[in-house]
Structures are given as structure tokens and as C-alpha cells.
Amino acid sequence: MGQYFKKCVILFSVFITSCIVIIIACSDIDFTYYSHFSPEVSDIDSSFEPMFISEDLFYNYSHFEYYSQRFNTNIIDEWSVYLEDRIPIKEIEYFLLDNNSTKEINELYANVQNSNKSGILNSRFSVIDSKVKGFIQFLYYAKQIEVISLQQLDVWDIEQGMKRNYASPEIIAELENRYHIESDPFLKNRYWFQVAKAKYYSIDKSSIISFFDKTKETVKKNNLYYRALSYVAGAHYKQRNYTLSNYLYSIVYYNCKEMRSIAAYNFHPQEQSDFDSSLQLASNNNEKIALWTLYGYYADDLKAIREISKLDTKNEHIDFLLAHFINNEEKRLNSEAELKNAVEYKNVLKENVNPEAVLLIDSIARQENTSRPFLWYMGAGYFQILAGNYKLADIYLEKSSKLISNKPLAVNQIRLLQLVNNILRIDSITKQHEEKLVSELDWLYNKCPNDSIKSFRYNHTVSWSKYYLSSLYKSQGNHVFSEILSPSTNYYINQNNIDNMIEYFTKKDMSSWDSIIIGQYAFTLSDLYDYVSIKNTYIYPENLDKAIYYMELSQHSNDTLDCDPFLGRIKDICECTEGNIPNIRFTKLDLLRRMKDLQLLIAKGERTYEHYLALGNAFYNITYFGNSREFYFNAIINNYGIYIDPLYKSWLLNSTIANTYFNNALQVANNNEQKALCVYMMSKCERNTFYTERYYEDGFLRDSYNQDTNYLAWNGFVKLKNEYSHTSFYKQVIKECGYFKSYISKR
């Protein structure tokens, strides 16, 4: 355990209360891991919430106020009560919390000091009123200390020569004098805190210790007391007195809810012996419970739960630790149990669940002497699920359900765990299982997303249940259900799989279970038809009948292409630019029908340059290199950018078919201008093949810009230069194609 504390100290020891604002401000939105259990169901005090398991510094960061703002409401309320109706609450808030008020406060303070017998401070306040006068005088000093305490210096500031400001001996002395002479208890308490705060933010940080020790017995133990105590703890830490520092932080943690997470953050023993020594300082059970809770938070939840259960099982800190432990165990078990095979997955859970935890939580739950017995039965039921004791889990979850008083989050949490229990007990899914699960999965998949219950974690259960059921169906040979619940791109390469999927989607007499399953499919029937059409276009380019048939069935048939796919360009531009926007927008179906018409004309003997060139352009433009990539945009293919899945490399990076049509166009060309264009287009196909074979890796064309290959003499380039340099098209290529121009200049 000492090693654990050593790890903690790397993260925590360099920070003390004064810099917590910086750390919190850098935190990201909370990540709740992969969890079936919502810790908020514990229904403990909200001050525990930031300490729930989180990948960030604190849980649910969006609800965690900056340290300097945590007491704002409390401060305003207390001053409002003290001042009664002498100053409007909006004015009180302005003077206390708005930094822009400092200048006005200084002016008011000067007026107080120099006020005449008329006693008029300004048009709003009267200096005759002692409470108003005391408020202004206090603010004058408090604002000076506040500026110092909120100063933040980063590495850049320090490198630029900026130095931290400290409370001066003069301001500290003035505050101490104010504290001693003040007779009003309310103001005296606040001056006391300002003295403590100023000493903490002075060069001699340790001076707060002696001041606090001399005066603590005379001070009311309110928020100001515990805020000052946290400064004392920080000063002791600075002196490497870790035992006392951690002990004091634990007292702040236990007694001041507003500072609970901050005190927990600053609690960090260097060694196990530091914690043991702090524990020896505890003078009562509450102090021991505080220390054990923090020990559990950082090191060993289960040990802390056991120790606190010996002291007071009704203390809500043990309830917090249970919720914390459950999420911790979920995190651990999820990293050790991969859901590939349902039976193996269950065995891994059983092997890795902590048997000591199962017994301890079970024991505490059955004693029914906690303040939240529903939570302990719930936790006991969950651990019985993990241990594979599904019948016992049923009993405990049922006991919990009778104790929750119909609180929506708790009701949903128990229902969720019961569903997890019922799914995990299945080794081979049958119709009876489906009938039993249909209403619960309908609730999980379709109703929970529309429910407004705050903090309910169901998303992981959604994905987890699909993976688990998919594994069961796969092991039983039902690949359609398995695929629907857990899609895999490889599935659709096999035409039989596609046919089976389409057959299932188009069958009559769908059951309730079918409706649930189909509702979870990542794709639509139109996506399937679109996919089959695209697939047949690339694999069977000489027979587009099947591609057209399936495209006509798909709603994606009317998806438009940004450019005219039958036009070729010197430059490869995948998006239309000014001057290239087509007069007529082709849809996917328009494209296929026009390609089919051209093929029919050629088959009838109209082997013209125009027909071959148009088909060459079309087959070129529907590759990754062309201007009509939209043709292969499909949810299943899922290649919308520069990434090309290896599964589709032979479709989307293949210029062979286009090259064949360009070559055919060359053979029937009527003049040298047409021939030059065909030769150039063939050289683009040659270039694409070269780069695909050499530079395609892991879905990307990598490192294609290379001095050794940048000016290679493609056969098409050589032919274009040697045979068609006298053409107008040749000159246009030099003008538009930087690659060809560089090739020419190198030669």
C-alpha cells in the first residue's frame, strides 16, 4: 500500500489548496467508464459526487464550481442577514464578488475614514450605521488579500520574470489589529479568517500555524474555521509534516461539505506509515471514519469498508465507499474480461470477481443495520451477478426493490441490474429467452433514451447486451442476428450473407422480437440495396443490370453527384470548382443507367471515341481519384474521406476498367487531339496504380511525395511527349499539370 501512496503523491503532492483552481479549470467533461451502476443511486449527500469514479480530476466536472466560488452563496446569505435591509442583496453581491467593485470600495473606505459630521457616505449609504461602515472597512482589507490569493502564475509567466505577490507584514499587522479590537462577533470572525488567510499567503506560510493554535478555541467551528484549518494543513504539508497535514485535511473533509472534494484532493500520505500515524491522532470514531474513507478513496475501498463497518455502519461514508467500490470493480473487470465469447466472458468474470468483496458486502447487507439497506442489497445483488450466482442475485435485487420508495433512478437501476442478470444466465438463447427479454430490451433500447432520469447509466448496458446476445447467436449459427447486434464490415463481402440479411428484412409476419432486433440494426434496407449495387458496379462492370436493379430498390438511388461523372479533366479534382459545376445533376441511378446505355450502344456496333471516353471517365470518376466519389458513399462501406478500407482497395483505388475504356477510345480516336487526351488519361491510371501498389498502407496513401518518384516517366507521359507535343492538348497539359511540367523540365 505504501507503493500506492507513492504513486499518488506524484500527482497530488506538488499542489496545495491555493492552486486547486488551476487544476480544476484544466479538467475535461467527465467520463463514466463502462458501467451498469449509477453511483448517484446511493442517494448520499451531493458533496460526495465529485469523488465518484472519473477519468477526470473530479466526477461530473460541469457541476463542480471553482474553488474560489464554492462559498459565494453562503457568503452572500450571511452578509445579507447581518446587514438586514441596509444594503440591497444585489449590491452586496456586487461588492463581495465582482472584481470591478474594488475601485469603488477604496473610494468608499476613504470617505469612511474622512467622513464629516453629516455622516453621509454617498447617496446610497450612511456612515452613521455601524454595520454598513464595518462592511466597507472589512471589504477594503479583504479585497487586498483576495487579489493575492487568486494570483495564478504559469510557466510562461515565471519565464517572463513575473513573481508571486505575498501578503505584506504591514497588511497582516493591520488585519491582526482589526481582529483584536473588533467587538462585533460577526466581523471579528471574518477578520480572524482574513488574518489566517493573509498569513498563509505570506512569505512565511508557517506563521498561520501558531496563530491558529492560539485562537482556535475562541472561534466558532463554521465554514471559515474549516477553510482556515485547510490552510493550516497546507502549511504543515509544506513543512513535510505529512502525518498532521493529512489528519487535519481529514477533519476538513468530514466536517465541511463544501470543501469535501478539495480536502480529499489534498489528502496524500507519502507512505503507509504516514496514514497509520494520522490514524493514531484520531480522537473519535468520526475522525477515524474520515481517515478510512480517504484511504478507501485512494487505496483500498474494501479494507476501508470493513474498518468503518466496525465503527458505524450507519455512517453515510460507508455508503459512499460502496458506490465507489462498485464502479472501481466495474472498471477493473471490464479491462480483464473481453466480450468475445459469452461463456468465456462469464467465466472470466467469475474468476476475477473479488470473493472477499462478495462475502463482505453480502454480510453487511444481510445485517440490515446500514442507513441505506436498499443500496447494500443492490450492491450485494450486483456482486452475486458477477460471481455467477444468478438466483441469489434475484433475491437481493428483489429485497432492494422493496426498500427504494419508488425513486425513479433506483427503480431503473434495479431493473437494469435484473436485466443484466437475466442476460448473463443465458448460455444458449431460445425462443423462451427471447419472449422473456423482449419487453425489457424494448425498455432499454427504445424507452431509456427518451427518459429524463438524470444520471441513469444505461448506455453501456445497451452496447454490452448487444455484444453478449450477438455472441450467443454467432455460436448458434444465427449470423444474421449476430451481425445485426454487432456489425462487422467483413460480413458484407460475402454475397450469401447479404442475401440472407435482405431475406430477413423482407420477410412477412415479423414478431415482437424481430422488431426489437431490426430496430438495433446500424443500417437500413436501403443501405443494403445501395451497397449491393455499388459492389456489383465495381466487380461486374461489363454487366450493370444487377447494379441498376438494386439501386432502383434503394432510396439512395436519388443521391446526387457533385460533378458530371462523364467528363474528364487534366487535374484530379474530387470536388467541383467554379466553372466545373454541371448543368445537369446526375444521381447514382442516372449514372448507372447512362453507363448501361453507353455499353449497349457499343455492343450494337457504335464503337465511337465519345462512347468509350465517356465510360472511361465514368469508371475513373467513381474511384477515389475521381470527381464523383459520392457514388460509393454508403453507410456500410463508410469511406467518406481520405481513408480507404483495405476491404475496398480493389474497388476504390482500381483504375484498370477506366484504363481499358481509355485505350479503346484511343484505338478509334479521329485525330491527334483526341489521341493525346486518351494517352494522358491512361497515364493518370498508370500513376494511380503505381502509387496504390507502392504507398497504400493501413487504409492511406502514405509518403507519396518523394523526390525519387516525383518525376517518373510514365509510359503515357513518354508517349504524350514523343508523339503529341505538337497538339493543343499537350500545351494545355503543361499549363495545368504541374507533375507533367516538372517531368518535362527534368528531361
N, C-alpha and C positions, 0 to 999 in steps of 0.2 A: 504493500500500500504506500510505502514511502516513495517508491518509484513513481507511483501515480501522481503524488503531490509534486514531485519534481517536475513532471510534465506540465502540470497546471501552472506552476509558478513561471514557466517560460512565457506563457500567455498573459498572466494576470499581474505578476509582481511589479512590473515596471509602471503600472498605473495605480493611482490612488483616487480618492473621491474627487479631487479637484479637476481631473481630466476626463471624467466619465462622459461629458457632453460630446467630446470629440469621437469617442468610440461608438457611441450610440448613433451619432449622425452618419457614420460610415456603414451602418448595418443595412442589409437588404431586406426585402419583403420575406416574411417567414416561410420556411419550407417544412411541411409537417411530416416528412418521410413517407413511408408506405405503411399506413396504419389503418387498422379496423377500429381503433379505440380513440374516441374523442375525450381528451383529458378534462374538458370543461364539464363533462357529465358528473364529475366528482362534486360539483356544486359547492366548492370551497371558496373562501374569500378571494375576491378578484386580485388582491395583491400577490397571490401565488402565480397568477397567469404568466407573467414574463419569464418565470422559471421553468415552465413546461419545456419538454424536449424540443429543440430547434436547431437548425443548421446555422442560424444567425446568432448574434450575441444574446438576444432576448427573443422569446416567442411572441408572435403577433406584434411585430415592431410598429405597425401602423397605429396601435393603441398605446404605445409607450412614449410618454412625454419626455422631453429633455429634462435632465436632472434639475437645471436651474428653474424649470417651470412647474415642478411637481407640487409645490406648496402654494401656488398662486391663489387658488380658490380659498384655501384655508386662511391665507394671509389677509386677503380682501375681506373675508367674512369677519375675522377677529377685529380688524381695524374699524369696520363698519359698525360693529356692536359697540366698540369703545367710544367712537366719535358720535354715536347715536345719529341724529339727523343734522349735525352741524355742517357736514360736507356731503354732497350727493355721492352716491356709490360710484358713479361713472368718473367723477373727479378723483375719488380715492384710488380707483383702478389706474387712472392715468398717471397720478403722481407715483404710485408704487411700482408700476410695471413698465411704463413707457420711458425708454431712454431719452426721448426728446424733452422730457419734463425736467431734466437736470438743470438747465439754464434758469428756468422759472423758479425752481426750488431754491437755487442760490440767491436769486433776487428777493424772494420771499423771506429767506433767512436773514438777509441783510436788513430788510425792513423790520423784522422782528427785533433784531439787535439794536436798531436805531429808531424804533417807533417813538412817536411823541405821545403826549398825554391824551390826545384824542382817541388813541388806541385803534385807529383804522389801519389795517394792514394793506388791504386793497379793496376793490369794490365787492369782493366776494366773502372775505374772511375778516374776522375781528381778532386782534391780538389780545384783547381783554380775556377771551376764552382760553383758559389754560390748556385745555385738551388740543385745541387747534394749534396753539403755539407749540405745544410739546410734539405734535405730529410733524410740523415743519422743521423743528430743530432736529428731531430724530432722522428725518429724511436727509437732511444736509450731510450728516455723517454716514448714514447707511449707503447713500449713493456713491460715496468715495470708496468704500470698501467693496461695493458691488462691482465697480469698474475693474478693480484689481483682481477680484475672484474670477471674473468671467474672461480675463485675458487669455487668449489662446495663441500659442506660438507653434508653427510647424517648422519642419527642417529648413524650408526656404527662408522663413523669417530669421532663423538663427544664423543661416549662412550670410544673410544680408546685414548682419550685425545688430539686429534687434535684441533687446534684453528684456527679461521679465521684470515687471514692476512689483514692488513689495510694499506692504503697509509700513509706513514710516513710524519710527518711535514716537514722533510728535502726535500723530493721529491716534496711535494706541493709547498714549498717555491721556489725551483729551477724552477718549471714549471711557477709559477707566475712571476718570474723574466724574464724568457724567453718570456712570453706573453707580458710583458710591454716593453721590449727592442726590440722586433721583429718589423721590419718595413715593411717586405713583407706582404701584406694583406692576401694572401693565407695561409701562415704559421701562421700568427697571429691568424687567425680564428680557426685554428686547435689547436694551443696552448691554446686558450681560452676554447675550448671544453675539452681538457685534464685536465685543471685546474678544471673545473666543475666536470668532471668525478672522478678525484682524491679526491676532497672534498666529493663527495657522498660516495666513498668507503673508507673514513677515519673513525676514531672512532667518530669524530664529524660530523655526516652526515648533520646536520642542517647548517653547515658552507657554504654549497653551496647556501643557500637562499640569504644571504647578498651579496655574490659575484655576483650572477646572477642579483639581483635587481640593483646593482651598474653599471653593464656593459651591460645590455641587450639592451639599446638604441643604443649602438655602434656596435652591431653585426647584420650581415645580417641574415634575417629570412630564413635560409636554413635548410637542414636536421639536421645539427649539432645543430642549435638553438633549434629545437623541441626535439631532443634527450636530450639536456641539460634540457629543460623545463620539460621533463618527470621525470628526476632526482629530480628537484625541487618539482614536485608534490608528488613524493615518500617521500621526506623529510618532507613535510607538513603532509602527512598521518601519518608518524612516530610520529609526534607531536600531532596527533589526531585532526588536523585542517582539518576535512573532507570536509567542505564546499569549502575551497580554493583548496584543493587537487583535488577534483572531477572537479571543474571548470577548472583547469589547464589541467587535463587529457582530458577533452572535447575539449580544444583548440588543443592539440596534435592530438587527434582523427580526427578533422576536417581538419587540415592543412597539416598533414604529412601522406600520403597514406601508406608509408612503415611501419608506426607504428600504423596504424588504429586498427588492431585487438589487439595489445598489450595494447594500451591506453584503449580500450573498456574493456579488461580483468581487468585492474587495477581500473576501474571506479566502485565504490561500496559504495554508501551512506549507512550510518548506519540506518538512519531513513528518513522518508518522508521529515521531516523538513530540513535535510541536502541538499536534492535535491532542495527544494524550495529556500533555501538560495543561493545555487550555481546559480540557475536561475536568481536571483536578481543581481548577479555580471555580467551577460552577458551584453555587451555593444552594441551589434548589432544583427541583425537577424540571421546571420550565427552562432554566438555563441549560440543563443537560439536554433537553429535547431540542432546543435551538441548535446546539452544537452537533448533535447526532443528525438532525435534519440536513444541515450544511454538509456534513460528512457524507450522507447518502446522496445528496445532490451532485457532489463531485466524484465520489469514490465508490461507494458500495451501498446501493439502496437497500438491499436485502438485510444486510447487517444492521443498518440504521433502523429499519422497521422492527427487527427483532428486539433491539435495545429499547426503543421507545415503547414497544408493547409491554415491556416490564415496568415502565414508569407510568404510562397513562394512555390507554387505548382510545380514549375519547378525545384526545387532543387532535385538532384538525391537521397538524403537521404530519401525522402518520397517514392520513388520508391523501395528502399531497404526495407523499413518497410512494404510495401505492400507484397512483396515476402516473407518476414519473417513472416508476419501475416498469410498469406495463409497456409504456412507449419505448423505454430503453431496450426491453426484451424484444419487442417487435423489430426494432432497428437491428439488433444482433441476429435474430433468427432469419430475418429477410435477407441478410447478407450471406447466411450459411445455407439456406435452403432455396435452391433454384427450381422454379416450377417448369420442369421439362416433362416429367412423367408423374402422374398423380400419385401412384402408390409409393414411388421412391420419395416424392416430396413429403408425404405424410410420415414416412419412416425417418427422414432427416429431422423433421420437427420433433418427433418423439425422442430421438436420440440426443437432440441438442437442448430441449427444454430443461430448465434447471429443476431437478426433482426436489431440491431443498425449498425452492420458491413455491412449488406446487403444494408441498406439505404445510409450510408456514402460513401461506395465505388461506389455505383450506382450514387450518386450525383456528386462525383469528376470526374467520367468517362464521364458523360454527359456534363460537362462543357468544356471538351477538352482543358484544359489550363495547362496540365502537359507536361513534356518533353518527356514522353513516353506514349502517349494516347493508343497505342495498348495494353500496359500492363494493363492499368486500365480497358479497355473494356474486356480484357481477365479475369481479376480478378472479375469484375462485373458479367460476364457470369458464372464463376465458382460458385460464391455465389448464383446466381439465380438457378443453378442446385441443390445445396444443399437445397435451400428453396423450391424446387419443382416447380419453375416457368420455365418450360422447353421451352416454346415458347419464352419468353423474353430472356432466355439464348441463344437460337438460334440467335436472333437479335444481341446481344452483341458480340458473338463469330464471327459472320459474319462481323461486323464492325471491329473487331480486325484483322481479316484475310486480310482486305483491306489495313492495315497500316503497315504490317510487312516486306515489301520489299523482300519477298521470302527467308528470312533467314531460313535455314533448321531446326534448333531447334524450332523456333517459329512456323513454318508451322506444324511440327509434334505435337507440344504442343496443338495447336488449334484443330488439327484433333483428338487428343486423348480426349480432353475435349468434343468435339462434339460426339464422340463415347460413352463416359460415359453418356452424356445427353440422347442419343438415347436409351441406355440400361435402364437407370433409369425410363424412361417414360413408360416402358412396365410393365403391371400388369399381363397379360396373353399372353404368346407367341404364335404366329400364323405363318402360312407359309409365310404370307406377311412380318412379322417381320424378319423371317429367311432370306428371299430373300434380304431384305434391309441391313441386318447386314453381310452377307456372305463376301463381298469384304473387309469390314472394319476389320472383325475379321481375315481374311486371312492376311491382312497387319499387324495387331497387333501380331498374333501368329507366323507367318512364315517369315515376312519380317523385322520387327523391330529387331529381334535378330541378323540379318546379316547386319544391318545398322551400319555405323561407326560414327553416330552423337554423339558427346561427350556430356555426362551429361544428355542425354534424359532418363527420368524415365518412363519406360513402364512396368517394371516387376510387380509392384503392380497391375496395370490395368489388366494384363494378369490373375493373380490369382483371383482378385476381380471379373472380368467378368465371370469367370468360376463358382465361388461360386454363383453369382447372378442368372445366367441362370440355374444352377443346381437346385436352389431353386424353380425357376418358373416351371421347368419340373417336379420336385417332386410333387409340389402342383397340377399339372395337370395329375398326374398318369403315366408320362413317366419316369419310373425308370431306363430304360436303358440309356437314355441321361443324366439323373441326375447323375447316377453313373459314367459315362464316364468323366463328367466335374468335379466331386468331389468324388473321390473314397472312399469307406468305406469297410474295411475288412469284416464286418458283412454281406455284400451283398452276398458274395460267399458261405456262409454256406448253403444258400437255393438253392437247385438244379434247381428249376424253374428259378431263376434269372440267373444262369449260362447258362441254355438252351436258355433263351431269348437273352442273350448277344451274344452267339455263332450264334444264328439265325440272329441277326442284322449284325454281322460281315461277315457273309457268304451270305447275300442276294445279288441279282443281281441289276443292274441299280442304282448304288449309285449316289446321287445328289451331287451338289457342297457343299451343307450344310452338307451332310453326311461325305464328305471328310474332311471338317473343323473339325467336331465333332470327328471323328475317329482319326484324327491327334493329338488330345489333350489327347487321352487315355494313361494312365500311363503304361498299359500292352499291350501285343501283343496277337494275336490269339493263338500263340504257348504257351504263358504263361497260357492262359485259358485251353488249352488241357492238358498241363502238370499238372496244378492244379487239374483238374477233375481226372486225372489218379492217382495222389498221394492220393487224397481224397478217391477214391474207394479202393485203396490198404489197407488203414487203416480201413475203415468202412466195407468193404466186403472182408476180407482176404481169405475166402474159395472160392471165385469166382472172379478170377483175369481177366476174359475176358474183362470186361469193362475198367479196368485199362490199359490193353495192347492195346485195341482199341484206346483209347485217346492218349496214349503215342506214338503210331505209327503215329498219326496225328501231333505230336509236333516236332518242331526242337530240342527240349531239349532231345529227345529220345537218342541222341548220347552223352549226358553229361556223363563224366566218373566218376567212384567212385575210391577213392584213395586206398582202401583196398579191399581184397576179402571178400564180404559180407557173403559168405557161410562158412567161417572159424571163429571159436570162440576162445577166449583167456581167460586166467585166469585173466589178467588185463583188465580193461576197458580203451582202448586207442582209442581216436577218430581220431588220425592221425597215419598213418603208420610210423614205425621207422625202423632202419636198421635191416634187416633180416625178415621183415614182408611185404615187398613190393611184391605184387602179380606178378606172371609170366604173367598172363592174366589180362588185364584191362576190367572190366565189365562196360557197360553203363547202364543207367537206364532201357532201353528196354531189354538188356541182362538179367538183374536181374529179371525182371517180367516174361520173357519167361522161364527162368530156374526154377523159383519158380512154375510156372504153370506146367511145365513138371514134376517136383517132385510130385506135387499134383496129377497129372494124373496117375503116376506110383503107388502111394499109393492107389488111387481109384481102380486100376486094381488088387490090391492084393499084391503089392510089399511093404509091411509094414516093411521096414528094418530100423535098427538103423541109418544107414548112411543117408537115405532119411529124416527121422524125425529130425535128428540132424542138417542137412544142412538147413532145413526150419526153425528150431528154431533159428539157428544162423542168418539167413537172416532177420527174423522178429525182432530179437533183435538188429541187427546192423543198421537197418533203424530207430531206435528210437534215442532219444537224447543221450542215454548211449552207443550207438554202434559205430562201426568204419566206417559206411557208411552214415553219416548224409547228405552227398551230395544228397542223393536221395530226401530228402524233401526240398532242396534248391530251392526256387521258388519266383518270384517277388511278387506274391500276398500274399503268406504265410509270406515272409520277416522275417524269423527266421534263421539267419546265425551264430549266436554266442551262448552265454550262456542264452540269453533271450528266453523264450518260451511263446508266446501269450496265454492267457487263452482260447482263441477260439480253440487252437490246443493242449491243455493239454492232452485231451483224445486220441489224435493221437500219439504225440511225446514222451510222458512220460509213455506210457502204455506198460507194458511187458507181459500182460496177454496172448496174442496169442503166443508169443515166449515160455512162460512157458508151455503152452499146448503141444506144439511140443516137448519140452524137456522131459516132463512127458511121452509122447508117446514113445520117444526114450528109456527112462528108462525101460518101460514095455517090450520092445523087445531086450534090450541090451544082448550081448552074453557073457559078462564076467564082473568081478567086476571093472576093469579099466574103461570100458565104463559106467558102472553104477555110479561110483564115479564122472566121468565128468558130467553126466546128473544131479546128485544131486547138484553139485557145481553150474552149470548154473542156476538151479532152485532157488538156494539160492540168486544168483545175482538178479533175477527177484523179489524175495521176498523183498530184500533190496531196490530195486528201488521203489517198491510200497510203502514201509514204509516211505521213505524219501519224496516221492511225496505227500503222504497224510498228513504228519506232517509239512514239511518245505517249500512246494511250496507256494509262496506269491507274488502277483503282477508281475508274469512272471519270478521269480527267485527262485532257491532253496537256501533258506537263512539259516544261522546259523546251517548248518548240522554237523559241527564239535562240538560235545558235549560229555563231559565225561560220561553223564548219558546214552547215546545211543551208544557210540563208540564200545562197546563190547557186544552188544545184541546177544543172541544165536538164530540166525535164525534157523528155522526148518531144513533147508538144512545143516547148519553148524553142528547141533547136529547129524543129520543122517550121515553126512560125517565122523565125529569123531568116532561115535559109531560103524559104520558098515564097514567103508572102510579105517581105519587108517593103514591097512597093505598093501595098494596099493602104487604103484609108483606115481600115480597121486596125492595121498594125500600128499606125501612128496614134490611134485612139487608145490602144492598149498601153503604149509607152506613157501616155498622158495620165491614165487612170490607175494603172497597176504599178505601184512602187516596187514590188518584188521583181517584175519583169524588167523594169527600168534599171534596177540595181544589177540584175543579171547581165543586161546588155552592156552597162558601163564597165563591169568586171571583165568583159570579153574584149 
